[in-house]
Amino acid sequence: MTEFFRQAEVENNTKDYPIGENFKKIIGALTRDELRSLQERRFMGLVRKAWKNPFYKRRWHGIGLEPGDIRGLDDLQKIPTFSKSDLMESVESFPPFGDFVGPEGWQVNRRIVMHTTSGTTGAPQPLFYGPRDREIQNLLLARAYLFQGLKTTDTVHSVYGFGMVNGGHYIREAILHYTNALLLSAGTGLETRSEQQIDLMRRYGVNVIVGFADYIMKLAEVARQMGLEPGVDLKIRMISGHMAGDDGPSLSETWGGAECFDWYGVGDTGIIAAEGPDHNGLYIWEDAHIVEIIDPDTAEPVAEGVSGNICDTVLFKDSVYPIIRFDTKDVSTMLPAQGDLGLPLRRLAGFQGRSDNMVKLRGINVYPTGIGVILREIRQLNGEYFCRVRTEKTGADSMSVVCETATQRSNNIQIKKRTETVLRQKLGVGVEVILVDPGETAKITQINARQKPIRLVDER
């Protein structure tokens, strides 16, 4: 056994964070009080680690916190939140990795996994994992796939990107280490051409796709251009990935009735929550995470049912640096009551946009990443788009939506008017629509090269 797997403590991890049938038997049998007690123990271990970490010591001392002030989860909100901007500020002040890595991160003989974020919202951020928290992160993703119905006989096609980003590596490790499914690691359209991906899916009998909804939707269009019908020539039974709004039903219809599942997580935290077979919100892996929904401006927790930023504390990530009250800037809502499966876990509504990517138009909050779901209702469009925001001479912000038509007729006035009407009804504010021919937005969105396409061009 290599040093990495010795440090990873794989057997202990699967006992502490069960997957498959053990997840339902063990986590499903906990009461809310028992779950809270488990969180308390794991949380206090994080706090002890954080007081040894320069990043946390600097920030916590800065607001007057001292060791001993945090005695349990009741004190969680005494701790200041932080976000990617704080980590990037740390990197700039303490190059090249920032002081959040901490002195223990570079201990002799300690194995470290390094990736970066995609850089969608700025410069790529370095991400570090120790063997143990990397493998726990992997098994928690496998938990989601098995929870959603992944079988040992499945052939999985992954469109997550490789390179420095975490995505493709993370999915590959999760499926290969903790399931028996066969994996095709195709990557993005830049790594494996879209047409070649469709040929691989047909040739090897792929029946499960994992990835971001935008590109999976595009692959269905490519298949039809190649004379193949999704659901008939490509018999996909399950899609698991990242949805926004009503992406699931749209994706299911596009892929001939495939059952679609959402899950949520970011590079810093790994998977946080996953949709189950009841399709009623995303169950939070609360044995591994403490999730708060906070006001984007005040960082104060909001009431159940009110949207706000997802703020996460990772209960297992401590071997390089802890994650305590990380403001993801992703917007969601905590759902009320218990889910239909009887699990003692709270549920998220799913990804609803980014608070740092929000555009305020005449007093209305608009999330560019959520517009794609609306555009898919219009049959004359193919769903590809980007938003351009600028400040007018009057000082007011305006937004135009550049979207592709399904065929070569981008000057169709009727489609333009209908699209503007639908967007005004759904968004609550009017925006300009600019129609272009198929494929013309790809240079801006980089749909073929990126896991998460660019949907906002901010010219303010």
DRENBATI-414227 format. One record per residue (C-alpha): residue number from 1; x, y, z. Coordinates in nm, 2 decimals, padded with zeros to 4 digits. Layout:
! DRENBATI-414227
+-----+--------+--------+--------+
| pos |     xx |     yy |     zz |
+-----+--------+--------+--------+
| NUM |      X |      Y |      Z |
...
+-----+--------+--------+--------+
//
This chain:
! DRENBATI-414227
+-----+--------+--------+--------+
| pos |     xx |     yy |     zz |
+-----+--------+--------+--------+
|   1 |  00.00 |  00.00 |  00.00 |
|   2 |  00.13 |  00.35 | -00.09 |
|   3 |  00.19 |  00.62 |  00.17 |
|   4 | -00.11 |  00.81 |  00.03 |
|   5 | -00.36 |  00.53 |  00.10 |
|   6 | -00.20 |  00.46 |  00.44 |
|   7 | -00.26 |  00.83 |  00.53 |
|   8 | -00.61 |  00.82 |  00.37 |
|   9 | -00.74 |  00.57 |  00.63 |
|  10 | -00.99 |  00.43 |  00.37 |
|  11 | -01.15 |  00.16 |  00.59 |
|  12 | -01.21 |  00.40 |  00.88 |
|  13 | -01.36 |  00.65 |  00.65 |
|  14 | -01.62 |  00.42 |  00.51 |
|  15 | -01.72 |  00.33 |  00.87 |
|  16 | -01.74 |  00.70 |  00.97 |
|  17 | -01.91 |  00.82 |  00.65 |
|  18 | -02.11 |  00.52 |  00.53 |
|  19 | -02.23 |  00.48 |  00.17 |
|  20 | -02.47 |  00.25 | -00.02 |
|  21 | -02.70 |  00.05 |  00.20 |
|  22 | -02.50 |  00.13 |  00.51 |
|  23 | -02.58 |  00.50 |  00.45 |
|  24 | -02.95 |  00.43 |  00.47 |
|  25 | -02.91 |  00.19 |  00.77 |
|  26 | -02.68 |  00.40 |  00.97 |
|  27 | -02.74 |  00.77 |  00.88 |
|  28 | -03.11 |  00.70 |  00.81 |
|  29 | -03.15 |  00.56 |  01.16 |
|  30 | -03.01 |  00.87 |  01.34 |
|  31 | -03.24 |  01.11 |  01.53 |
|  32 | -03.18 |  01.48 |  01.48 |
|  33 | -03.03 |  01.50 |  01.84 |
|  34 | -02.79 |  01.21 |  01.76 |
|  35 | -02.69 |  01.39 |  01.44 |
|  36 | -02.63 |  01.71 |  01.62 |
|  37 | -02.41 |  01.53 |  01.88 |
|  38 | -02.21 |  01.38 |  01.59 |
|  39 | -02.17 |  01.73 |  01.44 |
|  40 | -02.06 |  01.87 |  01.77 |
|  41 | -01.77 |  01.62 |  01.81 |
|  42 | -01.65 |  01.67 |  01.46 |
|  43 | -01.69 |  02.05 |  01.47 |
|  44 | -01.48 |  02.09 |  01.79 |
|  45 | -01.20 |  01.89 |  01.63 |
|  46 | -01.20 |  02.15 |  01.34 |
|  47 | -01.19 |  02.44 |  01.58 |
|  48 | -00.88 |  02.30 |  01.75 |
|  49 | -00.71 |  02.26 |  01.41 |
|  50 | -00.82 |  02.62 |  01.31 |
|  51 | -00.65 |  02.77 |  01.61 |
|  52 | -00.32 |  02.63 |  01.48 |
|  53 | -00.38 |  02.78 |  01.13 |
|  54 | -00.23 |  03.12 |  01.05 |
|  55 | -00.53 |  03.22 |  00.83 |
|  56 | -00.79 |  03.15 |  01.10 |
|  57 | -00.58 |  03.28 |  01.39 |
|  58 | -00.52 |  03.61 |  01.20 |
|  59 | -00.89 |  03.65 |  01.12 |
|  60 | -01.03 |  03.53 |  01.45 |
|  61 | -00.80 |  03.73 |  01.66 |
|  62 | -00.88 |  04.03 |  01.44 |
|  63 | -01.24 |  04.03 |  01.57 |
|  64 | -01.15 |  03.96 |  01.93 |
|  65 | -01.20 |  03.58 |  01.94 |
|  66 | -00.97 |  03.38 |  02.17 |
|  67 | -00.92 |  03.01 |  02.22 |
|  68 | -01.20 |  02.88 |  02.44 |
|  69 | -01.46 |  03.13 |  02.30 |
|  70 | -01.60 |  02.86 |  02.07 |
|  71 | -01.73 |  02.58 |  02.28 |
|  72 | -01.98 |  02.42 |  02.04 |
|  73 | -02.22 |  02.47 |  01.76 |
|  74 | -02.42 |  02.72 |  01.95 |
|  75 | -02.11 |  02.95 |  01.91 |
|  76 | -02.08 |  02.89 |  01.53 |
|  77 | -02.21 |  03.23 |  01.44 |
|  78 | -01.95 |  03.40 |  01.65 |
|  79 | -01.70 |  03.29 |  01.38 |
|  80 | -01.67 |  03.53 |  01.08 |
|  81 | -01.75 |  03.39 |  00.74 |
|  82 | -01.49 |  03.40 |  00.46 |
|  83 | -01.51 |  03.35 |  00.08 |
|  84 | -01.29 |  03.30 | -00.22 |
|  85 | -01.19 |  03.67 | -00.22 |
|  86 | -01.04 |  03.62 |  00.13 |
|  87 | -00.85 |  03.32 |  00.01 |
|  88 | -00.72 |  03.50 | -00.29 |
|  89 | -00.62 |  03.79 | -00.08 |
|  90 | -00.43 |  03.55 |  00.14 |
|  91 | -00.25 |  03.41 | -00.17 |
|  92 | -00.15 |  03.76 | -00.28 |
|  93 | -00.02 |  03.85 |  00.07 |
|  94 |  00.15 |  03.51 |  00.13 |
|  95 |  00.25 |  03.38 | -00.21 |
|  96 |  00.23 |  03.14 | -00.37 |
|  97 | -00.02 |  02.93 | -00.17 |
|  98 | -00.15 |  03.17 |  00.10 |
|  99 | -00.14 |  03.14 |  00.48 |
| 100 | -00.46 |  02.93 |  00.49 |
| 101 | -00.26 |  02.62 |  00.40 |
| 102 | -00.09 |  02.65 |  00.74 |
| 103 |  00.25 |  02.51 |  00.87 |
| 104 |  00.11 |  02.16 |  00.91 |
| 105 |  00.03 |  02.14 |  00.55 |
| 106 |  00.39 |  02.09 |  00.45 |
| 107 |  00.50 |  01.84 |  00.71 |
| 108 |  00.76 |  01.59 |  00.59 |
| 109 |  00.61 |  01.28 |  00.44 |
| 110 |  00.26 |  01.43 |  00.43 |
| 111 |  00.10 |  01.36 |  00.09 |
| 112 | -00.09 |  01.65 | -00.06 |
| 113 | -00.33 |  01.67 | -00.36 |
| 114 | -00.34 |  02.01 | -00.54 |
| 115 | -00.59 |  02.14 | -00.79 |
| 116 | -00.74 |  02.48 | -00.87 |
| 117 | -01.08 |  02.63 | -00.93 |
| 118 | -01.18 |  02.69 | -01.29 |
| 119 | -01.13 |  03.07 | -01.27 |
| 120 | -01.49 |  03.13 | -01.39 |
| 121 | -01.53 |  03.42 | -01.15 |
| 122 | -01.17 |  03.54 | -01.14 |
| 123 | -00.81 |  03.41 | -01.11 |
| 124 | -00.79 |  03.04 | -01.03 |
| 125 | -00.77 |  02.96 | -00.66 |
| 126 | -00.54 |  02.69 | -00.54 |
| 127 | -00.71 |  02.39 | -00.37 |
| 128 | -00.54 |  02.15 | -00.14 |
| 129 | -00.65 |  01.82 |  00.00 |
| 130 | -00.48 |  01.57 |  00.24 |
| 131 | -00.52 |  01.20 |  00.17 |
| 132 | -00.79 |  01.15 |  00.43 |
| 133 | -01.02 |  01.44 |  00.34 |
| 134 | -00.97 |  01.37 | -00.03 |
| 135 | -01.09 |  01.02 |  00.01 |
| 136 | -01.38 |  01.12 |  00.23 |
| 137 | -01.48 |  01.38 | -00.03 |
| 138 | -01.46 |  01.10 | -00.30 |
| 139 | -01.67 |  00.85 | -00.10 |
| 140 | -01.94 |  01.12 | -00.03 |
| 141 | -01.98 |  01.17 | -00.40 |
| 142 | -02.00 |  00.80 | -00.45 |
| 143 | -02.27 |  00.80 | -00.18 |
| 144 | -02.47 |  01.04 | -00.39 |
| 145 | -02.44 |  00.83 | -00.71 |
| 146 | -02.54 |  00.51 | -00.53 |
| 147 | -02.82 |  00.70 | -00.35 |
| 148 | -02.95 |  00.81 | -00.69 |
| 149 | -02.94 |  00.46 | -00.82 |
| 150 | -02.60 |  00.40 | -00.99 |
| 151 | -02.56 |  00.02 | -01.05 |
| 152 | -02.26 | -00.20 | -01.08 |
| 153 | -02.36 | -00.28 | -01.44 |
| 154 | -02.37 |  00.08 | -01.55 |
| 155 | -02.14 |  00.25 | -01.80 |
| 156 | -02.08 |  00.61 | -01.70 |
| 157 | -01.98 |  00.89 | -01.94 |
| 158 | -01.82 |  01.18 | -01.76 |
| 159 | -01.79 |  01.53 | -01.92 |
| 160 | -01.61 |  01.69 | -01.63 |
| 161 | -01.29 |  01.87 | -01.73 |
| 162 | -00.94 |  01.77 | -01.64 |
| 163 | -00.62 |  01.98 | -01.64 |
| 164 | -00.57 |  02.17 | -01.31 |
| 165 | -00.94 |  02.19 | -01.22 |
| 166 | -01.06 |  01.95 | -00.97 |
| 167 | -01.37 |  01.83 | -01.15 |
| 168 | -01.27 |  01.54 | -01.38 |
| 169 | -01.02 |  01.40 | -01.13 |
| 170 | -01.27 |  01.41 | -00.85 |
| 171 | -01.54 |  01.23 | -01.04 |
| 172 | -01.30 |  00.97 | -01.17 |
| 173 | -01.16 |  00.89 | -00.82 |
| 174 | -01.51 |  00.87 | -00.67 |
| 175 | -01.65 |  00.63 | -00.92 |
| 176 | -01.33 |  00.41 | -00.95 |
| 177 | -01.26 |  00.39 | -00.58 |
| 178 | -01.61 |  00.35 | -00.44 |
| 179 | -01.84 |  00.20 | -00.71 |
| 180 | -01.81 | -00.09 | -00.96 |
| 181 | -01.95 |  00.11 | -01.26 |
| 182 | -01.74 |  00.13 | -01.58 |
| 183 | -01.62 |  00.49 | -01.64 |
| 184 | -01.55 |  00.68 | -01.96 |
| 185 | -01.36 |  00.99 | -01.87 |
| 186 | -01.44 |  01.19 | -02.18 |
| 187 | -01.39 |  01.54 | -02.03 |
| 188 | -01.50 |  01.86 | -02.20 |
| 189 | -01.55 |  01.92 | -02.57 |
| 190 | -01.20 |  02.06 | -02.58 |
| 191 | -01.05 |  01.73 | -02.45 |
| 192 | -01.27 |  01.50 | -02.65 |
| 193 | -01.46 |  01.65 | -02.95 |
| 194 | -01.84 |  01.64 | -02.90 |
| 195 | -01.89 |  01.42 | -03.20 |
| 196 | -01.63 |  01.18 | -03.07 |
| 197 | -01.81 |  01.17 | -02.74 |
| 198 | -02.14 |  01.07 | -02.90 |
| 199 | -01.96 |  00.80 | -03.09 |
| 200 | -01.80 |  00.67 | -02.77 |
| 201 | -02.14 |  00.67 | -02.60 |
| 202 | -02.30 |  00.47 | -02.88 |
| 203 | -02.00 |  00.23 | -02.93 |
| 204 | -01.97 |  00.14 | -02.56 |
| 205 | -02.33 |  00.14 | -02.46 |
| 206 | -02.32 |  00.43 | -02.21 |
| 207 | -02.64 |  00.45 | -02.00 |
| 208 | -02.54 |  00.71 | -01.74 |
| 209 | -02.40 |  01.06 | -01.80 |
| 210 | -02.25 |  01.28 | -01.53 |
| 211 | -02.16 |  01.65 | -01.57 |
| 212 | -02.29 |  02.00 | -01.60 |
| 213 | -02.64 |  02.03 | -01.76 |
| 214 | -02.53 |  02.29 | -02.02 |
| 215 | -02.29 |  02.06 | -02.20 |
| 216 | -02.50 |  01.75 | -02.15 |
| 217 | -02.78 |  01.94 | -02.32 |
| 218 | -02.55 |  02.03 | -02.60 |
| 219 | -02.44 |  01.67 | -02.65 |
| 220 | -02.81 |  01.58 | -02.73 |
| 221 | -02.81 |  01.84 | -03.00 |
| 222 | -02.49 |  01.71 | -03.14 |
| 223 | -02.63 |  01.35 | -03.14 |
| 224 | -02.93 |  01.46 | -03.35 |
| 225 | -02.70 |  01.64 | -03.59 |
| 226 | -02.52 |  01.30 | -03.63 |
| 227 | -02.85 |  01.13 | -03.71 |
| 228 | -02.89 |  00.97 | -03.36 |
| 229 | -03.19 |  01.00 | -03.14 |
| 230 | -03.13 |  01.04 | -02.77 |
| 231 | -03.33 |  00.78 | -02.58 |
| 232 | -03.36 |  00.55 | -02.89 |
| 233 | -03.01 |  00.52 | -03.04 |
| 234 | -02.84 |  00.63 | -02.71 |
| 235 | -03.03 |  00.47 | -02.43 |
| 236 | -02.95 |  00.69 | -02.13 |
| 237 | -03.14 |  00.59 | -01.82 |
| 238 | -02.98 |  00.83 | -01.56 |
| 239 | -02.81 |  01.17 | -01.56 |
| 240 | -02.65 |  01.31 | -01.25 |
| 241 | -02.49 |  01.66 | -01.25 |
| 242 | -02.55 |  02.02 | -01.18 |
| 243 | -02.88 |  02.17 | -01.26 |
| 244 | -03.03 |  02.52 | -01.23 |
| 245 | -03.40 |  02.58 | -01.18 |
| 246 | -03.60 |  02.35 | -01.41 |
| 247 | -03.29 |  02.19 | -01.58 |
| 248 | -03.39 |  01.84 | -01.47 |
| 249 | -03.72 |  01.80 | -01.65 |
| 250 | -03.58 |  01.98 | -01.96 |
| 251 | -03.27 |  01.75 | -01.97 |
| 252 | -03.49 |  01.45 | -01.92 |
| 253 | -03.71 |  01.54 | -02.21 |
| 254 | -03.41 |  01.61 | -02.43 |
| 255 | -03.25 |  01.27 | -02.35 |
| 256 | -03.56 |  01.07 | -02.41 |
| 257 | -03.69 |  01.04 | -02.05 |
| 258 | -03.37 |  00.98 | -01.86 |
| 259 | -03.41 |  01.02 | -01.49 |
| 260 | -03.21 |  01.33 | -01.39 |
| 261 | -03.06 |  01.40 | -01.05 |
| 262 | -02.90 |  01.72 | -00.91 |
| 263 | -02.62 |  01.75 | -00.67 |
| 264 | -02.43 |  02.05 | -00.52 |
| 265 | -02.08 |  02.12 | -00.41 |
| 266 | -01.78 |  02.34 | -00.48 |
| 267 | -01.41 |  02.27 | -00.51 |
| 268 | -01.33 |  02.38 | -00.15 |
| 269 | -01.59 |  02.16 |  00.01 |
| 270 | -01.66 |  01.86 | -00.22 |
| 271 | -02.01 |  01.75 | -00.25 |
| 272 | -02.25 |  01.90 |  00.01 |
| 273 | -02.60 |  01.78 | -00.09 |
| 274 | -02.76 |  01.55 | -00.35 |
| 275 | -03.11 |  01.49 | -00.49 |
| 276 | -03.26 |  01.16 | -00.40 |
| 277 | -03.50 |  00.92 | -00.57 |
| 278 | -03.80 |  01.13 | -00.43 |
| 279 | -03.69 |  01.43 | -00.64 |
| 280 | -03.78 |  01.66 | -00.36 |
| 281 | -03.48 |  01.89 | -00.29 |
| 282 | -03.12 |  01.80 | -00.22 |
| 283 | -03.04 |  01.61 |  00.10 |
| 284 | -02.75 |  01.77 |  00.28 |
| 285 | -02.48 |  01.52 |  00.40 |
| 286 | -02.51 |  01.66 |  00.75 |
| 287 | -02.28 |  01.40 |  00.90 |
| 288 | -02.01 |  01.57 |  00.69 |
| 289 | -02.13 |  01.93 |  00.66 |
| 290 | -02.30 |  02.21 |  00.85 |
| 291 | -02.49 |  02.43 |  00.61 |
| 292 | -02.63 |  02.77 |  00.68 |
| 293 | -02.82 |  03.00 |  00.44 |
| 294 | -02.70 |  03.36 |  00.51 |
| 295 | -02.79 |  03.70 |  00.39 |
| 296 | -02.55 |  03.81 |  00.11 |
| 297 | -02.50 |  04.15 |  00.26 |
| 298 | -02.50 |  04.10 |  00.64 |
| 299 | -02.38 |  03.73 |  00.66 |
| 300 | -02.66 |  03.68 |  00.91 |
| 301 | -02.86 |  03.35 |  00.89 |
| 302 | -03.19 |  03.39 |  00.72 |
| 303 | -03.52 |  03.22 |  00.80 |
| 304 | -03.61 |  02.88 |  00.66 |
| 305 | -03.76 |  02.93 |  00.31 |
| 306 | -03.57 |  03.25 |  00.25 |
| 307 | -03.30 |  03.25 | -00.02 |
| 308 | -02.95 |  03.35 |  00.06 |
| 309 | -02.59 |  03.24 |  00.02 |
| 310 | -02.49 |  02.88 |  00.10 |
| 311 | -02.24 |  02.89 |  00.39 |
| 312 | -02.06 |  02.56 |  00.46 |
| 313 | -01.85 |  02.41 |  00.74 |
| 314 | -01.68 |  02.09 |  00.63 |
| 315 | -01.66 |  01.85 |  00.92 |
| 316 | -01.39 |  01.62 |  00.78 |
| 317 | -01.16 |  01.86 |  00.60 |
| 318 | -00.87 |  01.93 |  00.84 |
| 319 | -00.55 |  01.76 |  00.72 |
| 320 | -00.42 |  02.06 |  00.52 |
| 321 | -00.66 |  02.34 |  00.63 |
| 322 | -01.01 |  02.35 |  00.77 |
| 323 | -01.32 |  02.50 |  00.60 |
| 324 | -01.52 |  02.68 |  00.87 |
| 325 | -01.81 |  02.91 |  00.76 |
| 326 | -01.71 |  02.93 |  00.39 |
| 327 | -01.95 |  03.16 |  00.20 |
| 328 | -01.98 |  03.00 | -00.14 |
| 329 | -02.17 |  03.30 | -00.29 |
| 330 | -02.40 |  03.04 | -00.44 |
| 331 | -02.77 |  03.12 | -00.37 |
| 332 | -03.02 |  02.86 | -00.25 |
| 333 | -03.30 |  02.81 |  00.00 |
| 334 | -03.34 |  02.56 |  00.29 |
| 335 | -03.66 |  02.36 |  00.23 |
| 336 | -03.91 |  02.32 |  00.52 |
| 337 | -04.01 |  01.99 |  00.69 |
| 338 | -03.87 |  01.65 |  00.63 |
| 339 | -03.82 |  01.49 |  00.29 |
| 340 | -04.03 |  01.20 |  00.16 |
| 341 | -03.76 |  00.94 |  00.23 |
| 342 | -03.77 |  00.98 |  00.61 |
| 343 | -03.40 |  01.07 |  00.64 |
| 344 | -03.30 |  01.29 |  00.93 |
| 345 | -03.14 |  01.53 |  00.69 |
| 346 | -03.23 |  01.89 |  00.59 |
| 347 | -03.27 |  01.97 |  00.22 |
| 348 | -03.16 |  02.25 | -00.01 |
| 349 | -03.37 |  02.37 | -00.30 |
| 350 | -03.06 |  02.35 | -00.53 |
| 351 | -02.85 |  02.61 | -00.71 |
| 352 | -03.05 |  02.93 | -00.77 |
| 353 | -02.77 |  03.16 | -00.90 |
| 354 | -02.46 |  03.35 | -00.76 |
| 355 | -02.50 |  03.65 | -00.54 |
| 356 | -02.17 |  03.79 | -00.68 |
| 357 | -02.30 |  03.73 | -01.04 |
| 358 | -02.63 |  03.90 | -00.98 |
| 359 | -02.75 |  04.19 | -01.18 |
| 360 | -03.00 |  04.44 | -01.04 |
| 361 | -03.23 |  04.58 | -01.31 |
| 362 | -03.48 |  04.85 | -01.20 |
| 363 | -03.49 |  04.70 | -00.85 |
| 364 | -03.52 |  04.33 | -00.97 |
| 365 | -03.25 |  04.08 | -00.90 |
| 366 | -03.16 |  03.88 | -01.21 |
| 367 | -02.93 |  03.58 | -01.21 |
| 368 | -02.78 |  03.52 | -01.55 |
| 369 | -02.70 |  03.15 | -01.48 |
| 370 | -03.08 |  03.09 | -01.43 |
| 371 | -03.19 |  03.23 | -01.77 |
| 372 | -03.10 |  02.91 | -01.96 |
| 373 | -03.39 |  02.73 | -01.81 |
| 374 | -03.63 |  03.00 | -01.94 |
| 375 | -03.49 |  03.00 | -02.29 |
| 376 | -03.54 |  02.62 | -02.32 |
| 377 | -03.91 |  02.68 | -02.31 |
| 378 | -03.89 |  02.84 | -02.65 |
| 379 | -03.86 |  02.57 | -02.92 |
| 380 | -03.72 |  02.80 | -03.18 |
| 381 | -03.41 |  02.85 | -02.96 |
| 382 | -03.14 |  02.59 | -02.89 |
| 383 | -03.07 |  02.70 | -02.53 |
| 384 | -02.72 |  02.86 | -02.58 |
| 385 | -02.68 |  03.22 | -02.46 |
| 386 | -02.49 |  03.48 | -02.27 |
| 387 | -02.59 |  03.80 | -02.10 |
| 388 | -02.42 |  04.13 | -02.16 |
| 389 | -02.46 |  04.40 | -01.89 |
| 390 | -02.37 |  04.77 | -01.94 |
| 391 | -02.43 |  05.10 | -01.77 |
| 392 | -02.64 |  05.35 | -01.99 |
| 393 | -02.57 |  05.72 | -02.01 |
| 394 | -02.86 |  05.77 | -01.76 |
| 395 | -02.66 |  05.57 | -01.50 |
| 396 | -02.90 |  05.28 | -01.50 |
| 397 | -02.78 |  04.92 | -01.58 |
| 398 | -02.93 |  04.74 | -01.88 |
| 399 | -02.89 |  04.38 | -01.99 |
| 400 | -02.92 |  04.21 | -02.33 |
| 401 | -02.95 |  03.84 | -02.38 |
| 402 | -02.76 |  03.70 | -02.68 |
| 403 | -02.92 |  03.37 | -02.76 |
| 404 | -02.89 |  03.11 | -03.04 |
| 405 | -03.18 |  03.01 | -03.26 |
| 406 | -03.24 |  02.64 | -03.34 |
| 407 | -03.18 |  02.70 | -03.71 |
| 408 | -03.02 |  02.96 | -03.93 |
| 409 | -03.27 |  03.24 | -03.89 |
| 410 | -03.14 |  03.47 | -03.63 |
| 411 | -03.32 |  03.77 | -03.78 |
| 412 | -03.67 |  03.64 | -03.71 |
| 413 | -03.86 |  03.92 | -03.55 |
| 414 | -04.14 |  03.70 | -03.41 |
| 415 | -03.89 |  03.48 | -03.22 |
| 416 | -03.72 |  03.79 | -03.08 |
| 417 | -04.05 |  03.94 | -02.96 |
| 418 | -04.17 |  03.62 | -02.80 |
| 419 | -03.84 |  03.56 | -02.62 |
| 420 | -03.85 |  03.92 | -02.48 |
| 421 | -04.21 |  03.86 | -02.37 |
| 422 | -04.13 |  03.53 | -02.19 |
| 423 | -03.82 |  03.67 | -02.02 |
| 424 | -04.01 |  03.98 | -01.90 |
| 425 | -04.28 |  03.76 | -01.76 |
| 426 | -04.04 |  03.52 | -01.58 |
| 427 | -03.78 |  03.78 | -01.47 |
| 428 | -04.02 |  04.06 | -01.38 |
| 429 | -03.82 |  04.31 | -01.58 |
| 430 | -03.76 |  04.37 | -01.95 |
| 431 | -03.44 |  04.29 | -02.13 |
| 432 | -03.32 |  04.32 | -02.49 |
| 433 | -03.29 |  03.99 | -02.69 |
| 434 | -03.03 |  03.96 | -02.96 |
| 435 | -03.07 |  03.65 | -03.18 |
| 436 | -02.77 |  03.48 | -03.34 |
| 437 | -02.72 |  03.16 | -03.55 |
| 438 | -02.63 |  02.83 | -03.39 |
| 439 | -02.28 |  02.81 | -03.26 |
| 440 | -02.22 |  03.19 | -03.25 |
| 441 | -02.21 |  03.23 | -02.87 |
| 442 | -01.95 |  02.95 | -02.82 |
| 443 | -01.66 |  03.20 | -02.86 |
| 444 | -01.79 |  03.39 | -02.55 |
| 445 | -01.93 |  03.11 | -02.34 |
| 446 | -01.65 |  02.86 | -02.42 |
| 447 | -01.91 |  02.59 | -02.39 |
| 448 | -01.68 |  02.34 | -02.56 |
| 449 | -01.38 |  02.41 | -02.34 |
| 450 | -01.51 |  02.48 | -01.99 |
| 451 | -01.70 |  02.28 | -01.73 |
| 452 | -01.91 |  02.59 | -01.65 |
| 453 | -01.98 |  02.81 | -01.95 |
| 454 | -01.95 |  03.19 | -01.92 |
| 455 | -02.30 |  03.33 | -01.90 |
| 456 | -02.23 |  03.69 | -01.80 |
| 457 | -02.02 |  03.95 | -01.98 |
| 458 | -02.01 |  04.25 | -01.75 |
| 459 | -01.91 |  04.57 | -01.93 |
| 460 | -02.00 |  04.81 | -01.65 |
+-----+--------+--------+--------+
//
